[in-house]
Amino acid sequence: MNEAIKKQILQKIKEYDKIFLFRHIRNDGDCVGATKGLKRILQLTFPEKQVYLIDDDRAEHLEFLGPEDEPVEDQEYTDALAIVIDTASEARISNKKYTLCKELIKIDHHIPLENYGDIMWVEENRSSACEMIADFYATFRDELKIDKQAATYIYTGMVTDSGRFKYEGVNGETLRNAAIMLDCGVDTEKLYAHLYLEAFGYLKFKAEIYRRMQITENGVAYIYVDKAMQDEFGLTIEQASACVGTLDSIRGAIAWMVFIENNDDEGSIRVRLRSRFVAINPIAEKYNGGGHAMASGATVYSWSEAEQLLRDADAHVKEYKETHEGWL
Ligand code: AMP
């Protein structure tokens, strides 16, 4: 699919001596894996090129993938190609220096919120941006080089963004691309240990979530993780936010969300919305957010606004349940 765009992208990469890779704020396994994976492929294939991945946004649980490049002077960006991966809107690009680059390529699998860039390769049905990078490699495998390290980065994002190949969007193509990565020697036992083992104290936090979780009349499961709860369990915002998956297996709760009180002066609350069967992104979009149909993010600025969001989500789920069959 999109062979012509992929060819254009490879052509652009060949034209530039210097390439910078960019990803979204609040990084995750997919955008980290995709940028690191593409960087490694480009370095192996074109050793004469300078390829940079500069981002001071650190994700503790992804530290095992290794560090990023040191910052460079602004003028280094000006004659370079920017490749932005996994980021639907410019506002969400983490390293803002992308504006200094000469040309920009967008590679993304989110529902497009806006068009940006000189070349756009967007496939919103892909289960991860890493799957797109694997597909890019597979398309040009006669020309591009890969190794175990690059495949591990890419496989990381394929696994994390698809919920271990569970979510909607996973299809035969996903698994064929994953197979190509595995064939490069990814150590899955080690990778899964890095990604999924949990600290004893974190499981205690999860137990508290199960104790405090609530559900709306029509089946939206939710939990507020306020600062007091974050402090009680000694959690960073990032660690607290990771609990959204805890609510994902409740029969009848076809949408679920967590509200995480941010540590800012505005009193903002991060909302992570998830669903099965019913798309939840319309609710996210109404509250300063967006994302995927079944996995979106939003921001509200008070608990009363959070309650309003919940009422909207409840009405949305009610409508879906009344007009559809087959959900569980
Ligand atoms: P999260 O719950 O923050 O992991 O978000 C789920 C998905 O929605 C991710 O793919 C995010 O990139 C996307 N997303 C989160 N917050 C926003 C936002 N404010 N605007 C647009 N997309 C978002």
Boltz pocket constraint, residues with backbone or C-beta under 6 A from the ligand:
constraints:
  - pocket:
      binder: B
      contacts: [[A, 24], [A, 86], [A, 88], [A, 110], [A, 271], [A, 272], [A, 273], [A, 288], [A, 289], [A, 290], [A, 291], [A, 292], [A, 295], [A, 296], [A, 297], [A, 298], [A, 299]]
      max_distance: 6.0
